[in-house]
């Protein structure tokens, strides 16, 4: 009987963990520049304002490593297309990724004069904050489906915890 309780307890804890992760967010891999990738004469400002970047997301730079590279730079170097005094060269082989590890602006450019042909990117990274659960008075069945799912998950976790208390 004791072994059965332990198996049940472990199963319930795992289910509770999976349900509470429904409000979590998985990291996203953003392909810089979309289909065109990291290449000259693309407006990366237009591309980046259509994306949302959160801590933990990744940038994927796809490019011809024989011509281009990717350097992380500060804001001044970004604005001036200055490839000296870069923070980090993230170029490894033309299919390079960069992890956005903190909430702040990040700046990138390609050296060799390509920055002047548009190969520069600024992204503003923010912390992910789950949407709050609306009160019943604010609930609109056509627009708050995600919030209702979250509310159902919270109810399910509470039920699981009640079962756990009954076991012990």
N, C-alpha and C positions, 0 to 999 in steps of 0.2 A: 504493500500500500504506500509506503514512504517513497519508493522509487517512482511510482505512478504520479505522486504529487510533485516530485522534482521535475519530471518530464512535462507535466502540465504547467508548472510554474515557468520553466524555461520557454515553452511554447507561447505562453501568454506574454511574457516579457518581450519576446521577439516580435509578436504581433503588435504590441504597443509601440515598439520602436519603429516598425514600418508605418504605422498609422500616423505617428507624430511627424515622420519625415515627409508626409504629404504636403506640409507647409514649407519644406526645405526646397532649395533650388539647386539643381545640378549645374556644374560649370558648363559654359558654352564655348565652342571653338568657333571663332569669327575668322572667316577667310577674308583677309585684307583685300579690298578692292572688288570683292565679289568674283564674278567669272573672269575678269581681266587679270586679277592678281596684282602683284607688286611690279608695276611697269610704268614707264613715263607717260605723260599726258593724260593722266587720270586725276579727277578732282577727288582726292581722299577726304577733303572736308565734307563734301556732299555725301560720300559714302558713310563716314563716321557719325554724322548727325542722324542718320536713319537707324543706327544701332544703339543698343544700351549695353554698357560695359560694367560688369560687377566684379568685385573682388573674387578671385578664383577662376575667372574666365581666362581663355587663352586666345592669343592672336596667332594666326597662321599666315606666314609670308611665303608665297610661292613665286619664284622668279628664276631667271637665268643667272646662275652664280658666276658666269664668265664676264658679265657686264655689271651686275648690280650687287648691292649688299644692303644690310639693315643695321643701322647704328642707333642705339638709344642715346638721346642728347637732352640737354636742358632746354628750357623755353627760349632763351636768348639765341642759342645755336640753331634751334628750330626756325625761329623767325628770320635769322640771317643766312640760313642755309650754310652754316659753318660746320664742317665735318671734323675739325680739330677739337681736341679736348672732349671727345665723346665719353659718355658714361660707360657704355658697354657695346661691344660688337657682338651681335647675336647671330651673325652669319655662320652657318655650318655647312650648308650644301645646297641651298636654293629651295628647300622645303623646311623652313625653320619656324619654330614656335616660340612664343614668349608668354610666360605666365604673369598675369596681372595680379600681383600679390598684395597690393594695398590700395586704399581709396585715395587717389590723387590723380592729377593729370600726368600722362606719359607722352613723350615726344620721340618720334623716330624720323630718320631720313636716310637716303641713299647718297653715298659720297660720289666723288668723281664728276661733280657738276650736275648729276641727275636730279638733285633736289630742286634746281632751278627749272626743271621740266616737270615739276609737280610731285616728285617722289618724296613726299614728306607727309607724316601722319601725326595728328594729335588726338588722343582719346582721354576722356575724363572718366575715371573709374570710381564707382560709388559702392557703398555697402548695400547688400540686399536686405530689404526690410519687408517681411511678409505683410500683406494687407490685413488690417484689423477686421475682426468679425463684426458685422453690422448688428445693431439691435433689431429685434423683430419689426419695429415700426419703420426702420429704414429699408427692410428687405423688399426687393422688387424681383419677382421670380424670373424676369427676363434678363436681368443684368448681374445678379449676384450668385450665379451658379457656383463659382469657385469658392465664395465665402460660405455658402451653405454646405459644400463638401467639407470645408475646414471645420465648420460647426459640428457636422456629423462625426468627423474624426475625433474631435474633442470629447463628444458624448461616448464614442466607442472606447476611448482610452479610460474614461471615468468608469465605464462598465467593467472593463478588464481589471482595473484597480480594485473595484468592489469585490470581484471574484477572488482576487489575490488575498484580500483581507479575510474572506470567508475560509480560505484554505489554511490560514495560520491563525 
